[in-house]
C-alpha cells in the first residue's frame, strides 16, 4: 500500500496547476486546477473519451456545451 501524498493545490490566477499526471502518482487518474479571473474563459476544449469533473469554488459563471445549451454555475456546484 502506498503512503498518502500531500499535493499543494494552492490556486494560481490564470494558470493551470497539474495535481496528478497519472502513473506513478495514481493508477490512471489525471487532475488539474484552473483558476479564472472575472470575465476569463477556459474556452472550447475536449477531454476525448475521458470524464471531466468541474467544481466551482468561488463566484459564478456559465458552462456552455456543444449542444448550444448553457447553465449558470455558482460556488459549491460540481458537474
Backbone bond lengths (Angstrom), bond angles and torsions (degrees), N, CA, C in turn:
res aa  C-N    CA-C-N  psi(-1)  N-CA   C-N-CA  omega(-1)  CA-C   N-CA-C  phi
1 X - - - 1.457 - - 1.528 109.47 -
2 X 1.317 115.93 134.67 1.465 120.45 -179.73 1.524 111.20 -76.90
3 X 1.309 113.97 153.33 1.460 120.28 176.01 1.531 109.32 -75.02
4 X 1.333 118.38 146.45 1.471 120.21 174.92 1.518 110.06 -58.63
5 X 1.301 115.62 148.31 1.463 121.12 -178.14 1.518 109.40 -124.44
6 X 1.298 117.61 132.55 1.458 122.72 178.15 1.521 108.63 -97.23
7 X 1.336 116.70 128.03 1.461 122.29 -178.72 1.520 108.72 -113.39
8 X 1.317 117.20 131.13 1.461 121.09 176.26 1.524 108.07 -75.39
9 X 1.331 117.11 108.10 1.467 122.32 -177.91 1.522 111.28 -109.53
10 X 1.319 116.89 28.95 1.461 120.65 178.56 1.524 109.22 -63.81
11 X 1.355 118.12 118.95 1.471 120.46 -178.50 1.522 111.95 -61.20
12 X 1.336 114.71 146.80 1.467 122.04 175.46 1.522 106.50 -127.40
13 X 1.310 117.71 119.02 1.468 121.21 -175.98 1.511 112.84 -51.92
14 X 1.326 115.25 126.81 1.452 121.49 173.98 1.506 115.86 75.40
15 X 1.298 117.68 -4.58 1.460 120.65 -177.83 1.522 110.84 -104.00
16 X 1.327 115.82 154.09 1.455 121.89 170.99 1.517 107.19 -91.89
17 X 1.298 116.29 128.40 1.453 121.16 179.10 1.525 108.32 -113.41
18 X 1.321 117.42 109.84 1.461 121.20 178.32 1.517 109.13 -73.39
19 X 1.339 115.80 126.81 1.456 120.96 178.43 1.521 111.46 -101.17
20 X 1.323 116.90 -45.63 1.464 122.54 177.03 1.515 108.48 -133.52
21 X 1.322 117.28 139.19 1.464 120.33 -178.92 1.525 112.57 -120.41
22 X 1.341 116.91 22.95 1.459 119.89 -177.85 1.517 110.44 87.74
23 X 1.340 117.47 -160.21 1.466 120.33 -178.41 1.528 111.62 -57.12
24 X 1.295 119.65 142.44 1.453 129.01 2.84 1.523 113.73 -89.52
25 X 1.338 118.56 1.89 1.464 120.43 -178.39 1.520 112.19 -67.86
26 X 1.323 117.42 -34.11 1.456 122.70 178.94 1.524 107.85 -147.29
27 X 1.304 116.88 170.56 1.460 119.70 179.59 1.520 109.89 -64.59
28 X 1.338 117.03 -49.75 1.468 119.79 -179.10 1.525 112.95 -151.01
29 X 1.323 117.86 -7.05 1.455 121.32 -174.04 1.522 112.10 -73.78
30 X 1.326 114.89 137.47 1.465 122.08 172.19 1.515 106.26 -121.65
31 X 1.317 116.85 141.58 1.455 120.02 -176.12 1.518 109.64 -151.53
32 X 1.327 115.13 147.56 1.455 120.19 177.79 1.511 110.52 -150.91
33 X 1.302 115.13 169.60 1.458 122.28 -178.89 1.527 108.53 -128.11
34 X 1.325 116.27 129.32 1.461 122.09 176.62 1.521 107.78 -120.00
35 X 1.312 117.62 128.30 1.457 122.35 176.78 1.525 108.02 -111.82
36 X 1.338 115.88 126.41 1.464 120.69 -177.37 1.522 110.66 -109.52
37 X 1.314 115.67 142.75 1.465 121.47 172.43 1.529 108.29 -82.84
38 X 1.326 116.57 166.51 1.471 120.73 177.23 1.525 109.24 -54.36
39 X 1.319 116.78 137.31 1.470 124.60 179.49 1.527 113.91 66.01
40 X 1.310 118.66 14.24 1.461 122.11 176.79 1.527 108.86 -97.66
41 X 1.320 117.45 152.39 1.457 122.08 -178.08 1.515 111.29 -129.53
42 X 1.314 115.94 150.51 1.460 120.65 172.16 1.521 108.71 -74.29
43 X 1.336 116.10 -32.29 1.453 121.02 -177.95 1.520 111.10 86.11
44 X 1.319 115.63 169.32 1.453 120.78 -179.73 1.519 109.18 -65.01
45 X 1.320 115.33 132.58 1.456 120.05 175.75 1.524 109.08 -154.40
46 X 1.306 116.33 166.58 1.452 121.75 176.99 1.518 109.29 -133.50
47 X 1.311 115.33 149.54 1.461 120.32 174.75 1.524 109.86 -107.23
48 X 1.332 115.92 15.42 1.461 120.41 -179.70 1.515 110.04 64.21
49 X 1.312 116.15 -131.14 1.466 120.89 -179.92 1.530 111.48 -88.47
50 X 1.313 117.23 3.10 1.463 120.47 -178.20 1.524 110.86 -86.60
51 X 1.316 115.02 152.62 1.453 120.76 176.84 1.522 109.63 -79.58
52 X 1.326 115.68 159.93 1.460 120.80 177.31 1.516 107.97 -136.84
53 X 1.313 116.31 135.47 1.455 122.37 176.03 1.520 107.27 -116.79
54 X 1.327 115.65 126.27 1.463 121.11 178.51 1.517 107.20 -115.05
55 X 1.330 116.65 126.43 1.459 122.45 178.41 1.525 107.25 -120.78
56 X 1.320 116.31 122.88 1.465 121.30 179.96 1.527 107.39 -91.20
57 X 1.325 116.75 115.16 1.457 121.52 -176.27 1.521 112.85 -88.76
58 X 1.333 116.99 -31.28 1.469 120.53 -178.49 1.523 109.26 -155.24
59 X 1.313 116.56 154.05 1.455 121.39 175.30 1.517 113.64 78.75
60 X 1.335 114.79 -163.70 1.460 122.44 178.52 1.514 108.37 -134.64
61 X 1.313 115.95 163.10 1.452 119.82 179.19 1.514 110.48 -166.34
62 X 1.313 115.33 -172.80 1.450 121.71 179.52 1.521 108.21 -131.32
63 X 1.317 116.06 130.21 1.462 121.86 175.95 1.522 107.08 -105.14
64 X 1.327 116.30 122.63 1.467 122.25 -178.75 1.524 108.39 -110.19
65 X 1.333 115.37 143.48 1.459 120.91 -175.80 1.512 110.61 -121.85
66 X 1.308 115.61 160.82 1.461 122.26 -178.30 1.525 111.69 -53.33
67 X 1.311 117.00 -34.31 1.460 121.37 -177.83 1.528 112.22 -72.29
68 X 1.320 116.55 9.51 1.466 123.12 179.89 1.524 112.57 68.07
69 X 1.316 117.13 21.63 1.456 121.30 174.30 1.514 108.71 -103.09
70 X 1.313 116.62 158.64 1.454 120.49 177.68 1.520 109.05 -145.69
71 X 1.320 115.39 156.02 1.451 121.34 175.61 1.521 108.46 -135.39
72 X 1.319 115.40 148.93 1.455 121.11 175.14 1.518 108.10 -84.40
73 X 1.322 116.88 133.12 1.460 121.69 178.98 1.529 109.09 -118.36
74 X 1.320 114.68 146.55 1.456 120.92 -178.25 1.535 109.79 -132.01
75 X 1.328 115.31 164.48 1.465 120.73 177.80 1.518 109.87 -49.59
76 X 1.312 115.74 135.00 1.451 121.75 179.77 1.520 113.45 95.97
77 X 1.328 116.85 -10.70 1.470 120.78 -179.44 1.522 110.67 -82.09
78 X 1.309 114.83 145.60 1.470 121.69 173.13 1.517 106.96 -132.83
79 X 1.324 115.95 135.43 1.470 118.81 177.40 1.503 110.29 -143.19
